Amino acid sequence: MKTRTLFATALTALALSASLTTLAHSAEATPYRYGQNLDVAKVISIDVPNSSQCEVVTATMTYRNSAGDVEVLDYKQLSSACANQS
């Protein structure tokens, strides 16, 4: 009986995680503006494109606001290649 309950709980958690990921990817990203007030209650993911050159890239943050809504924000940052330069 415990195994069934544990399996059902794990399956439910996996399904919820998959639906959150799908919801986050379906939301259109809002570009960040300097000085913009953000309402970030919990960060879900941060995606930064790989680049072999030191350059500015567009990163995407998916998060929940204080109302529990999932939002997606695009912002600019230096690529990780810039940290490797001396």
PyMOL Python script that loads the backbone (N, CA, C, O; Angstrom):
from pymol import cmd

cmd.read_pdbstr("""\
ATOM      1  N   MET A   1       0.827  -1.199   0.000  1.00  0.00           N
ATOM      2  CA  MET A   1       0.000   0.000   0.000  1.00  0.00           C
ATOM      3  C   MET A   1       0.868   1.258   0.000  1.00  0.00           C
ATOM      4  O   MET A   1       0.569   2.216  -0.714  1.00  0.00           O
ATOM      5  N   LYS A   2       1.939   1.263   0.794  1.00  0.00           N
ATOM      6  CA  LYS A   2       2.815   2.425   0.841  1.00  0.00           C
ATOM      7  C   LYS A   2       3.457   2.677  -0.520  1.00  0.00           C
ATOM      8  O   LYS A   2       3.617   3.825  -0.934  1.00  0.00           O
ATOM      9  N   THR A   3       3.822   1.606  -1.209  1.00  0.00           N
ATOM     10  CA  THR A   3       4.463   1.749  -2.515  1.00  0.00           C
ATOM     11  C   THR A   3       3.512   2.400  -3.506  1.00  0.00           C
ATOM     12  O   THR A   3       3.930   3.254  -4.289  1.00  0.00           O
ATOM     13  N   ARG A   4       2.246   2.015  -3.487  1.00  0.00           N
ATOM     14  CA  ARG A   4       1.260   2.621  -4.386  1.00  0.00           C
ATOM     15  C   ARG A   4       1.086   4.107  -4.106  1.00  0.00           C
ATOM     16  O   ARG A   4       1.033   4.919  -5.030  1.00  0.00           O
ATOM     17  N   THR A   5       1.000   4.453  -2.848  1.00  0.00           N
ATOM     18  CA  THR A   5       0.829   5.852  -2.467  1.00  0.00           C
ATOM     19  C   THR A   5       2.055   6.671  -2.883  1.00  0.00           C
ATOM     20  O   THR A   5       1.916   7.775  -3.410  1.00  0.00           O
ATOM     21  N   LEU A   6       3.227   6.139  -2.651  1.00  0.00           N
ATOM     22  CA  LEU A   6       4.460   6.828  -3.027  1.00  0.00           C
ATOM     23  C   LEU A   6       4.538   6.989  -4.547  1.00  0.00           C
ATOM     24  O   LEU A   6       4.909   8.053  -5.042  1.00  0.00           O
ATOM     25  N   PHE A   7       4.192   5.938  -5.280  1.00  0.00           N
ATOM     26  CA  PHE A   7       4.212   5.989  -6.738  1.00  0.00           C
ATOM     27  C   PHE A   7       3.207   7.021  -7.250  1.00  0.00           C
ATOM     28  O   PHE A   7       3.524   7.793  -8.156  1.00  0.00           O
ATOM     29  N   ALA A   8       2.018   7.042  -6.689  1.00  0.00           N
ATOM     30  CA  ALA A   8       0.986   7.995  -7.116  1.00  0.00           C
ATOM     31  C   ALA A   8       1.421   9.430  -6.832  1.00  0.00           C
ATOM     32  O   ALA A   8       1.198  10.323  -7.650  1.00  0.00           O
ATOM     33  N   THR A   9       2.035   9.647  -5.684  1.00  0.00           N
ATOM     34  CA  THR A   9       2.525  10.984  -5.331  1.00  0.00           C
ATOM     35  C   THR A   9       3.621  11.428  -6.292  1.00  0.00           C
ATOM     36  O   THR A   9       3.621  12.569  -6.752  1.00  0.00           O
ATOM     37  N   ALA A  10       4.554  10.531  -6.594  1.00  0.00           N
ATOM     38  CA  ALA A  10       5.636  10.862  -7.518  1.00  0.00           C
ATOM     39  C   ALA A  10       5.092  11.148  -8.910  1.00  0.00           C
ATOM     40  O   ALA A  10       5.554  12.078  -9.572  1.00  0.00           O
ATOM     41  N   LEU A  11       4.135  10.378  -9.358  1.00  0.00           N
ATOM     42  CA  LEU A  11       3.539  10.578 -10.674  1.00  0.00           C
ATOM     43  C   LEU A  11       2.799  11.909 -10.743  1.00  0.00           C
ATOM     44  O   LEU A  11       2.871  12.608 -11.754  1.00  0.00           O
ATOM     45  N   THR A  12       2.099  12.258  -9.691  1.00  0.00           N
ATOM     46  CA  THR A  12       1.394  13.543  -9.633  1.00  0.00           C
ATOM     47  C   THR A  12       2.380  14.708  -9.669  1.00  0.00           C
ATOM     48  O   THR A  12       2.152  15.693 -10.370  1.00  0.00           O
ATOM     49  N   ALA A  13       3.468  14.599  -8.921  1.00  0.00           N
ATOM     50  CA  ALA A  13       4.487  15.654  -8.903  1.00  0.00           C
ATOM     51  C   ALA A  13       5.129  15.813 -10.274  1.00  0.00           C
ATOM     52  O   ALA A  13       5.387  16.935 -10.711  1.00  0.00           O
ATOM     53  N   LEU A  14       5.387  14.708 -10.951  1.00  0.00           N
ATOM     54  CA  LEU A  14       5.972  14.753 -12.284  1.00  0.00           C
ATOM     55  C   LEU A  14       5.016  15.415 -13.272  1.00  0.00           C
ATOM     56  O   LEU A  14       5.442  16.227 -14.094  1.00  0.00           O
ATOM     57  N   ALA A  15       3.752  15.082 -13.201  1.00  0.00           N
ATOM     58  CA  ALA A  15       2.755  15.678 -14.096  1.00  0.00           C
ATOM     59  C   ALA A  15       2.616  17.179 -13.841  1.00  0.00           C
ATOM     60  O   ALA A  15       2.497  17.959 -14.787  1.00  0.00           O
ATOM     61  N   LEU A  16       2.630  17.583 -12.588  1.00  0.00           N
ATOM     62  CA  LEU A  16       2.540  19.004 -12.244  1.00  0.00           C
ATOM     63  C   LEU A  16       3.759  19.758 -12.752  1.00  0.00           C
ATOM     64  O   LEU A  16       3.630  20.858 -13.289  1.00  0.00           O
ATOM     65  N   SER A  17       4.933  19.177 -12.589  1.00  0.00           N
ATOM     66  CA  SER A  17       6.159  19.803 -13.064  1.00  0.00           C
ATOM     67  C   SER A  17       6.131  19.974 -14.574  1.00  0.00           C
ATOM     68  O   SER A  17       6.524  21.021 -15.088  1.00  0.00           O
ATOM     69  N   ALA A  18       5.673  18.958 -15.284  1.00  0.00           N
ATOM     70  CA  ALA A  18       5.592  19.032 -16.746  1.00  0.00           C
ATOM     71  C   ALA A  18       4.604  20.106 -17.190  1.00  0.00           C
ATOM     72  O   ALA A  18       4.858  20.817 -18.162  1.00  0.00           O
ATOM     73  N   SER A  19       3.487  20.229 -16.490  1.00  0.00           N
ATOM     74  CA  SER A  19       2.502  21.235 -16.872  1.00  0.00           C
ATOM     75  C   SER A  19       3.008  22.644 -16.585  1.00  0.00           C
ATOM     76  O   SER A  19       2.713  23.562 -17.350  1.00  0.00           O
ATOM     77  N   LEU A  20       3.760  22.839 -15.505  1.00  0.00           N
ATOM     78  CA  LEU A  20       4.338  24.150 -15.216  1.00  0.00           C
ATOM     79  C   LEU A  20       5.353  24.536 -16.278  1.00  0.00           C
ATOM     80  O   LEU A  20       5.400  25.689 -16.707  1.00  0.00           O
ATOM     81  N   THR A  21       6.169  23.573 -16.706  1.00  0.00           N
ATOM     82  CA  THR A  21       7.155  23.845 -17.743  1.00  0.00           C
ATOM     83  C   THR A  21       6.474  24.224 -19.044  1.00  0.00           C
ATOM     84  O   THR A  21       6.900  25.165 -19.713  1.00  0.00           O
ATOM     85  N   THR A  22       5.428  23.510 -19.410  1.00  0.00           N
ATOM     86  CA  THR A  22       4.675  23.815 -20.627  1.00  0.00           C
ATOM     87  C   THR A  22       4.043  25.192 -20.528  1.00  0.00           C
ATOM     88  O   THR A  22       4.084  25.962 -21.488  1.00  0.00           O
ATOM     89  N   LEU A  23       3.463  25.512 -19.389  1.00  0.00           N
ATOM     90  CA  LEU A  23       2.844  26.821 -19.181  1.00  0.00           C
ATOM     91  C   LEU A  23       3.881  27.927 -19.286  1.00  0.00           C
ATOM     92  O   LEU A  23       3.626  28.961 -19.902  1.00  0.00           O
ATOM     93  N   ALA A  24       5.038  27.719 -18.695  1.00  0.00           N
ATOM     94  CA  ALA A  24       6.086  28.736 -18.720  1.00  0.00           C
ATOM     95  C   ALA A  24       6.594  28.965 -20.133  1.00  0.00           C
ATOM     96  O   ALA A  24       6.856  30.107 -20.512  1.00  0.00           O
ATOM     97  N   HIS A  25       6.740  27.896 -20.929  1.00  0.00           N
ATOM     98  CA  HIS A  25       7.237  28.045 -22.283  1.00  0.00           C
ATOM     99  C   HIS A  25       6.187  28.641 -23.215  1.00  0.00           C
ATOM    100  O   HIS A  25       6.537  29.221 -24.243  1.00  0.00           O
ATOM    101  N   SER A  26       4.911  28.510 -22.874  1.00  0.00           N
ATOM    102  CA  SER A  26       3.865  29.059 -23.723  1.00  0.00           C
ATOM    103  C   SER A  26       3.642  30.549 -23.459  1.00  0.00           C
ATOM    104  O   SER A  26       3.078  31.249 -24.301  1.00  0.00           O
ATOM    105  N   ALA A  27       4.076  31.034 -22.306  1.00  0.00           N
ATOM    106  CA  ALA A  27       3.909  32.448 -21.981  1.00  0.00           C
ATOM    107  C   ALA A  27       4.894  33.283 -22.802  1.00  0.00           C
ATOM    108  O   ALA A  27       6.036  32.878 -23.017  1.00  0.00           O
ATOM    109  N   GLU A  28       4.442  34.440 -23.253  1.00  0.00           N
ATOM    110  CA  GLU A  28       5.307  35.315 -24.030  1.00  0.00           C
ATOM    111  C   GLU A  28       6.179  36.126 -23.082  1.00  0.00           C
ATOM    112  O   GLU A  28       5.692  36.669 -22.091  1.00  0.00           O
ATOM    113  N   ALA A  29       7.451  36.205 -23.386  1.00  0.00           N
ATOM    114  CA  ALA A  29       8.402  36.903 -22.524  1.00  0.00           C
ATOM    115  C   ALA A  29       8.234  38.411 -22.643  1.00  0.00           C
ATOM    116  O   ALA A  29       8.010  38.945 -23.729  1.00  0.00           O
ATOM    117  N   THR A  30       8.347  39.081 -21.508  1.00  0.00           N
ATOM    118  CA  THR A  30       8.323  40.533 -21.441  1.00  0.00           C
ATOM    119  C   THR A  30       9.762  41.025 -21.362  1.00  0.00           C
ATOM    120  O   THR A  30      10.516  40.547 -20.514  1.00  0.00           O
ATOM    121  N   PRO A  31      10.171  41.964 -22.217  1.00  0.00           N
ATOM    122  CA  PRO A  31      11.540  42.483 -22.110  1.00  0.00           C
ATOM    123  C   PRO A  31      11.686  43.372 -20.871  1.00  0.00           C
ATOM    124  O   PRO A  31      10.812  44.186 -20.574  1.00  0.00           O
ATOM    125  N   TYR A  32      12.807  43.205 -20.149  1.00  0.00           N
ATOM    126  CA  TYR A  32      13.070  44.010 -18.962  1.00  0.00           C
ATOM    127  C   TYR A  32      13.456  45.429 -19.378  1.00  0.00           C
ATOM    128  O   TYR A  32      14.204  45.630 -20.334  1.00  0.00           O
ATOM    129  N   ARG A  33      12.930  46.407 -18.640  1.00  0.00           N
ATOM    130  CA  ARG A  33      13.302  47.806 -18.818  1.00  0.00           C
ATOM    131  C   ARG A  33      14.031  48.264 -17.564  1.00  0.00           C
ATOM    132  O   ARG A  33      13.616  47.943 -16.450  1.00  0.00           O
ATOM    133  N   TYR A  34      15.111  49.009 -17.738  1.00  0.00           N
ATOM    134  CA  TYR A  34      15.899  49.493 -16.603  1.00  0.00           C
ATOM    135  C   TYR A  34      15.003  50.230 -15.614  1.00  0.00           C
ATOM    136  O   TYR A  34      14.239  51.114 -16.002  1.00  0.00           O
ATOM    137  N   GLY A  35      15.096  49.869 -14.351  1.00  0.00           N
ATOM    138  CA  GLY A  35      14.315  50.504 -13.297  1.00  0.00           C
ATOM    139  C   GLY A  35      12.940  49.886 -13.094  1.00  0.00           C
ATOM    140  O   GLY A  35      12.190  50.325 -12.221  1.00  0.00           O
ATOM    141  N   GLN A  36      12.599  48.877 -13.883  1.00  0.00           N
ATOM    142  CA  GLN A  36      11.292  48.228 -13.780  1.00  0.00           C
ATOM    143  C   GLN A  36      11.163  47.508 -12.433  1.00  0.00           C
ATOM    144  O   GLN A  36      12.078  46.798 -12.017  1.00  0.00           O
ATOM    145  N   ASN A  37      10.041  47.690 -11.765  1.00  0.00           N
ATOM    146  CA  ASN A  37       9.786  46.980 -10.515  1.00  0.00           C
ATOM    147  C   ASN A  37       9.335  45.563 -10.837  1.00  0.00           C
ATOM    148  O   ASN A  37       8.417  45.358 -11.632  1.00  0.00           O
ATOM    149  N   LEU A  38       9.989  44.585 -10.213  1.00  0.00           N
ATOM    150  CA  LEU A  38       9.647  43.190 -10.447  1.00  0.00           C
ATOM    151  C   LEU A  38       9.000  42.600  -9.203  1.00  0.00           C
ATOM    152  O   LEU A  38       9.397  42.904  -8.078  1.00  0.00           O
ATOM    153  N   ASP A  39       8.015  41.767  -9.414  1.00  0.00           N
ATOM    154  CA  ASP A  39       7.312  41.072  -8.331  1.00  0.00           C
ATOM    155  C   ASP A  39       7.658  39.584  -8.458  1.00  0.00           C
ATOM    156  O   ASP A  39       6.887  38.806  -9.019  1.00  0.00           O
ATOM    157  N   VAL A  40       8.817  39.200  -7.935  1.00  0.00           N
ATOM    158  CA  VAL A  40       9.297  37.816  -8.053  1.00  0.00           C
ATOM    159  C   VAL A  40       9.159  37.145  -6.694  1.00  0.00           C
ATOM    160  O   VAL A  40       9.864  37.491  -5.746  1.00  0.00           O
ATOM    161  N   ALA A  41       8.251  36.188  -6.607  1.00  0.00           N
ATOM    162  CA  ALA A  41       8.092  35.425  -5.370  1.00  0.00           C
ATOM    163  C   ALA A  41       8.962  34.176  -5.393  1.00  0.00           C
ATOM    164  O   ALA A  41       9.527  33.790  -4.370  1.00  0.00           O
ATOM    165  N   LYS A  42       9.072  33.536  -6.572  1.00  0.00           N
ATOM    166  CA  LYS A  42       9.878  32.323  -6.688  1.00  0.00           C
ATOM    167  C   LYS A  42      10.361  32.176  -8.126  1.00  0.00           C
ATOM    168  O   LYS A  42       9.565  32.237  -9.063  1.00  0.00           O
ATOM    169  N   VAL A  43      11.670  31.981  -8.299  1.00  0.00           N
ATOM    170  CA  VAL A  43      12.240  31.753  -9.625  1.00  0.00           C
ATOM    171  C   VAL A  43      12.040  30.282  -9.977  1.00  0.00           C
ATOM    172  O   VAL A  43      12.394  29.396  -9.199  1.00  0.00           O
ATOM    173  N   ILE A  44      11.473  30.030 -11.152  1.00  0.00           N
ATOM    174  CA  ILE A  44      11.263  28.667 -11.642  1.00  0.00           C
ATOM    175  C   ILE A  44      12.468  28.212 -12.448  1.00  0.00           C
ATOM    176  O   ILE A  44      12.973  27.107 -12.247  1.00  0.00           O
ATOM    177  N   SER A  45      12.937  29.073 -13.372  1.00  0.00           N
ATOM    178  CA  SER A  45      14.113  28.725 -14.164  1.00  0.00           C
ATOM    179  C   SER A  45      14.748  29.974 -14.747  1.00  0.00           C
ATOM    180  O   SER A  45      14.104  31.011 -14.906  1.00  0.00           O
ATOM    181  N   ILE A  46      16.044  29.843 -15.063  1.00  0.00           N
ATOM    182  CA  ILE A  46      16.777  30.883 -15.776  1.00  0.00           C
ATOM    183  C   ILE A  46      17.502  30.191 -16.914  1.00  0.00           C
ATOM    184  O   ILE A  46      18.281  29.264 -16.692  1.00  0.00           O
ATOM    185  N   ASP A  47      17.244  30.645 -18.132  1.00  0.00           N
ATOM    186  CA  ASP A  47      17.878  30.070 -19.311  1.00  0.00           C
ATOM    187  C   ASP A  47      18.783  31.105 -19.946  1.00  0.00           C
ATOM    188  O   ASP A  47      18.343  32.199 -20.300  1.00  0.00           O
ATOM    189  N   VAL A  48      20.072  30.747 -20.089  1.00  0.00           N
ATOM    190  CA  VAL A  48      21.052  31.630 -20.707  1.00  0.00           C
ATOM    191  C   VAL A  48      21.637  30.891 -21.904  1.00  0.00           C
ATOM    192  O   VAL A  48      22.136  29.776 -21.751  1.00  0.00           O
ATOM    193  N   PRO A  49      21.587  31.492 -23.097  1.00  0.00           N
ATOM    194  CA  PRO A  49      22.140  30.807 -24.265  1.00  0.00           C
ATOM    195  C   PRO A  49      23.661  30.662 -24.156  1.00  0.00           C
ATOM    196  O   PRO A  49      24.345  31.536 -23.624  1.00  0.00           O
ATOM    197  N   ASN A  50      24.174  29.543 -24.668  1.00  0.00           N
ATOM    198  CA  ASN A  50      25.620  29.323 -24.688  1.00  0.00           C
ATOM    199  C   ASN A  50      26.236  30.164 -25.792  1.00  0.00           C
ATOM    200  O   ASN A  50      25.667  30.302 -26.874  1.00  0.00           O
ATOM    201  N   SER A  51      27.406  30.725 -25.508  1.00  0.00           N
ATOM    202  CA  SER A  51      28.131  31.501 -26.495  1.00  0.00           C
ATOM    203  C   SER A  51      29.618  31.311 -26.235  1.00  0.00           C
ATOM    204  O   SER A  51      30.067  31.386 -25.092  1.00  0.00           O
ATOM    205  N   SER A  52      30.376  31.065 -27.289  1.00  0.00           N
ATOM    206  CA  SER A  52      31.819  30.890 -27.135  1.00  0.00           C
ATOM    207  C   SER A  52      32.548  32.225 -27.156  1.00  0.00           C
ATOM    208  O   SER A  52      33.750  32.276 -26.896  1.00  0.00           O
ATOM    209  N   GLN A  53      31.838  33.302 -27.462  1.00  0.00           N
ATOM    210  CA  GLN A  53      32.427  34.636 -27.519  1.00  0.00           C
ATOM    211  C   GLN A  53      31.926  35.479 -26.357  1.00  0.00           C
ATOM    212  O   GLN A  53      30.831  35.259 -25.839  1.00  0.00           O
ATOM    213  N   CYS A  54      32.737  36.441 -25.956  1.00  0.00           N
ATOM    214  CA  CYS A  54      32.323  37.387 -24.923  1.00  0.00           C
ATOM    215  C   CYS A  54      31.402  38.404 -25.594  1.00  0.00           C
ATOM    216  O   CYS A  54      31.852  39.250 -26.367  1.00  0.00           O
ATOM    217  N   GLU A  55      30.112  38.309 -25.289  1.00  0.00           N
ATOM    218  CA  GLU A  55      29.124  39.183 -25.918  1.00  0.00           C
ATOM    219  C   GLU A  55      27.897  39.296 -25.019  1.00  0.00           C
ATOM    220  O   GLU A  55      27.754  38.551 -24.049  1.00  0.00           O
ATOM    221  N   VAL A  56      27.031  40.220 -25.346  1.00  0.00           N
ATOM    222  CA  VAL A  56      25.769  40.381 -24.633  1.00  0.00           C
ATOM    223  C   VAL A  56      24.773  39.387 -25.217  1.00  0.00           C
ATOM    224  O   VAL A  56      24.605  39.304 -26.434  1.00  0.00           O
ATOM    225  N   VAL A  57      24.110  38.628 -24.332  1.00  0.00           N
ATOM    226  CA  VAL A  57      23.104  37.650 -24.760  1.00  0.00           C
ATOM    227  C   VAL A  57      21.788  37.961 -24.051  1.00  0.00           C
ATOM    228  O   VAL A  57      21.761  38.673 -23.047  1.00  0.00           O
ATOM    229  N   THR A  58      20.712  37.421 -24.583  1.00  0.00           N
ATOM    230  CA  THR A  58      19.400  37.592 -23.968  1.00  0.00           C
ATOM    231  C   THR A  58      19.072  36.360 -23.137  1.00  0.00           C
ATOM    232  O   THR A  58      18.911  35.263 -23.672  1.00  0.00           O
ATOM    233  N   ALA A  59      18.975  36.546 -21.835  1.00  0.00           N
ATOM    234  CA  ALA A  59      18.613  35.470 -20.910  1.00  0.00           C
ATOM    235  C   ALA A  59      17.116  35.556 -20.630  1.00  0.00           C
ATOM    236  O   ALA A  59      16.503  36.613 -20.778  1.00  0.00           O
ATOM    237  N   THR A  60      16.544  34.435 -20.226  1.00  0.00           N
ATOM    238  CA  THR A  60      15.108  34.379 -19.941  1.00  0.00           C
ATOM    239  C   THR A  60      14.891  33.823 -18.538  1.00  0.00           C
ATOM    240  O   THR A  60      15.391  32.749 -18.206  1.00  0.00           O
ATOM    241  N   MET A  61      14.148  34.554 -17.720  1.00  0.00           N
ATOM    242  CA  MET A  61      13.804  34.101 -16.378  1.00  0.00           C
ATOM    243  C   MET A  61      12.308  33.814 -16.326  1.00  0.00           C
ATOM    244  O   MET A  61      11.490  34.654 -16.701  1.00  0.00           O
ATOM    245  N   THR A  62      11.961  32.619 -15.857  1.00  0.00           N
ATOM    246  CA  THR A  62      10.566  32.235 -15.637  1.00  0.00           C
ATOM    247  C   THR A  62      10.354  32.215 -14.135  1.00  0.00           C
ATOM    248  O   THR A  62      11.124  31.591 -13.405  1.00  0.00           O
ATOM    249  N   TYR A  63       9.314  32.894 -13.670  1.00  0.00           N
ATOM    250  CA  TYR A  63       9.104  33.015 -12.229  1.00  0.00           C
ATOM    251  C   TYR A  63       7.624  33.106 -11.894  1.00  0.00           C
ATOM    252  O   TYR A  63       6.778  33.314 -12.764  1.00  0.00           O
ATOM    253  N   ARG A  64       7.335  32.944 -10.600  1.00  0.00           N
ATOM    254  CA  ARG A  64       5.982  33.166 -10.068  1.00  0.00           C
ATOM    255  C   ARG A  64       5.984  34.509  -9.345  1.00  0.00           C
ATOM    256  O   ARG A  64       6.920  34.827  -8.612  1.00  0.00           O
ATOM    257  N   ASN A  65       4.927  35.294  -9.558  1.00  0.00           N
ATOM    258  CA  ASN A  65       4.791  36.545  -8.825  1.00  0.00           C
ATOM    259  C   ASN A  65       4.070  36.281  -7.497  1.00  0.00           C
ATOM    260  O   ASN A  65       3.732  35.136  -7.197  1.00  0.00           O
ATOM    261  N   SER A  66       3.838  37.310  -6.715  1.00  0.00           N
ATOM    262  CA  SER A  66       3.232  37.130  -5.395  1.00  0.00           C
ATOM    263  C   SER A  66       1.786  36.658  -5.469  1.00  0.00           C
ATOM    264  O   SER A  66       1.249  36.160  -4.480  1.00  0.00           O
ATOM    265  N   ALA A  67       1.142  36.809  -6.639  1.00  0.00           N
ATOM    266  CA  ALA A  67      -0.225  36.314  -6.817  1.00  0.00           C
ATOM    267  C   ALA A  67      -0.236  34.849  -7.269  1.00  0.00           C
ATOM    268  O   ALA A  67      -1.300  34.239  -7.378  1.00  0.00           O
ATOM    269  N   GLY A  68       0.957  34.285  -7.532  1.00  0.00           N
ATOM    270  CA  GLY A  68       1.051  32.893  -7.956  1.00  0.00           C
ATOM    271  C   GLY A  68       1.031  32.700  -9.456  1.00  0.00           C
ATOM    272  O   GLY A  68       1.058  31.565  -9.931  1.00  0.00           O
ATOM    273  N   ASP A  69       0.984  33.794 -10.217  1.00  0.00           N
ATOM    274  CA  ASP A  69       0.971  33.701 -11.676  1.00  0.00           C
ATOM    275  C   ASP A  69       2.386  33.464 -12.201  1.00  0.00           C
ATOM    276  O   ASP A  69       3.354  33.986 -11.649  1.00  0.00           O
ATOM    277  N   VAL A  70       2.501  32.671 -13.274  1.00  0.00           N
ATOM    278  CA  VAL A  70       3.800  32.421 -13.910  1.00  0.00           C
ATOM    279  C   VAL A  70       4.056  33.531 -14.920  1.00  0.00           C
ATOM    280  O   VAL A  70       3.203  33.830 -15.755  1.00  0.00           O
ATOM    281  N   GLU A  71       5.236  34.138 -14.840  1.00  0.00           N
ATOM    282  CA  GLU A  71       5.627  35.194 -15.770  1.00  0.00           C
ATOM    283  C   GLU A  71       6.990  34.864 -16.353  1.00  0.00           C
ATOM    284  O   GLU A  71       7.776  34.131 -15.752  1.00  0.00           O
ATOM    285  N   VAL A  72       7.264  35.415 -17.536  1.00  0.00           N
ATOM    286  CA  VAL A  72       8.532  35.191 -18.221  1.00  0.00           C
ATOM    287  C   VAL A  72       9.119  36.549 -18.567  1.00  0.00           C
ATOM    288  O   VAL A  72       8.427  37.422 -19.091  1.00  0.00           O
ATOM    289  N   LEU A  73      10.407  36.722 -18.269  1.00  0.00           N
ATOM    290  CA  LEU A  73      11.080  38.004 -18.465  1.00  0.00           C
ATOM    291  C   LEU A  73      12.372  37.781 -19.231  1.00  0.00           C
ATOM    292  O   LEU A  73      13.163  36.912 -18.863  1.00  0.00           O
ATOM    293  N   ASP A  74      12.602  38.550 -20.294  1.00  0.00           N
ATOM    294  CA  ASP A  74      13.870  38.543 -21.024  1.00  0.00           C
ATOM    295  C   ASP A  74      14.721  39.692 -20.514  1.00  0.00           C
ATOM    296  O   ASP A  74      14.216  40.786 -20.261  1.00  0.00           O
ATOM    297  N   TYR A  75      16.021  39.438 -20.363  1.00  0.00           N
ATOM    298  CA  TYR A  75      16.940  40.504 -19.949  1.00  0.00           C
ATOM    299  C   TYR A  75      18.302  40.254 -20.579  1.00  0.00           C
ATOM    300  O   TYR A  75      18.606  39.136 -20.996  1.00  0.00           O
ATOM    301  N   LYS A  76      19.109  41.284 -20.646  1.00  0.00           N
ATOM    302  CA  LYS A  76      20.435  41.212 -21.252  1.00  0.00           C
ATOM    303  C   LYS A  76      21.484  40.942 -20.175  1.00  0.00           C
ATOM    304  O   LYS A  76      21.393  41.449 -19.057  1.00  0.00           O
ATOM    305  N   GLN A  77      22.492  40.125 -20.540  1.00  0.00           N
ATOM    306  CA  GLN A  77      23.627  39.896 -19.648  1.00  0.00           C
ATOM    307  C   GLN A  77      24.816  39.485 -20.499  1.00  0.00           C
ATOM    308  O   GLN A  77      24.664  39.134 -21.669  1.00  0.00           O
ATOM    309  N   LEU A  78      26.011  39.533 -19.898  1.00  0.00           N
ATOM    310  CA  LEU A  78      27.211  39.081 -20.598  1.00  0.00           C
ATOM    311  C   LEU A  78      27.234  37.559 -20.625  1.00  0.00           C
ATOM    312  O   LEU A  78      26.796  36.909 -19.675  1.00  0.00           O
ATOM    313  N   SER A  79      27.738  36.999 -21.700  1.00  0.00           N
ATOM    314  CA  SER A  79      27.854  35.549 -21.804  1.00  0.00           C
ATOM    315  C   SER A  79      28.899  35.034 -20.819  1.00  0.00           C
ATOM    316  O   SER A  79      29.753  35.785 -20.347  1.00  0.00           O
ATOM    317  N   SER A  80      28.816  33.740 -20.520  1.00  0.00           N
ATOM    318  CA  SER A  80      29.756  33.152 -19.566  1.00  0.00           C
ATOM    319  C   SER A  80      31.186  33.149 -20.096  1.00  0.00           C
ATOM    320  O   SER A  80      32.124  33.007 -19.311  1.00  0.00           O
ATOM    321  N   ALA A  81      31.380  33.302 -21.408  1.00  0.00           N
ATOM    322  CA  ALA A  81      32.717  33.353 -21.994  1.00  0.00           C
ATOM    323  C   ALA A  81      33.482  34.575 -21.509  1.00  0.00           C
ATOM    324  O   ALA A  81      34.713  34.567 -21.506  1.00  0.00           O
ATOM    325  N   CYS A  82      32.779  35.624 -21.100  1.00  0.00           N
ATOM    326  CA  CYS A  82      33.455  36.833 -20.627  1.00  0.00           C
ATOM    327  C   CYS A  82      34.189  36.600 -19.310  1.00  0.00           C
ATOM    328  O   CYS A  82      35.204  37.245 -19.045  1.00  0.00           O
ATOM    329  N   ALA A  83      33.691  35.689 -18.488  1.00  0.00           N
ATOM    330  CA  ALA A  83      34.339  35.403 -17.198  1.00  0.00           C
ATOM    331  C   ALA A  83      35.652  34.655 -17.378  1.00  0.00           C
ATOM    332  O   ALA A  83      36.512  34.689 -16.498  1.00  0.00           O
ATOM    333  N   ASN A  84      35.812  33.986 -18.501  1.00  0.00           N
ATOM    334  CA  ASN A  84      37.015  33.191 -18.753  1.00  0.00           C
ATOM    335  C   ASN A  84      38.150  33.990 -19.359  1.00  0.00           C
ATOM    336  O   ASN A  84      39.259  33.476 -19.507  1.00  0.00           O
ATOM    337  N   GLN A  85      37.891  35.236 -19.713  1.00  0.00           N
ATOM    338  CA  GLN A  85      38.936  36.068 -20.306  1.00  0.00           C
ATOM    339  C   GLN A  85      39.764  36.722 -19.221  1.00  0.00           C
ATOM    340  O   GLN A  85      39.254  37.062 -18.153  1.00  0.00           O
ATOM    341  N   SER A  86      41.032  36.895 -19.498  1.00  0.00           N
ATOM    342  CA  SER A  86      41.897  37.553 -18.488  1.00  0.00           C
ATOM    343  C   SER A  86      42.372  38.888 -18.938  1.00  0.00           C
ATOM    344  O   SER A  86      43.101  39.562 -18.210  1.00  0.00           O
TER     345      SER A  86
END
""", "prot")
cmd.dss("prot")
cmd.show_as("cartoon", "prot")
cmd.util.cbc("prot")
cmd.orient("prot")
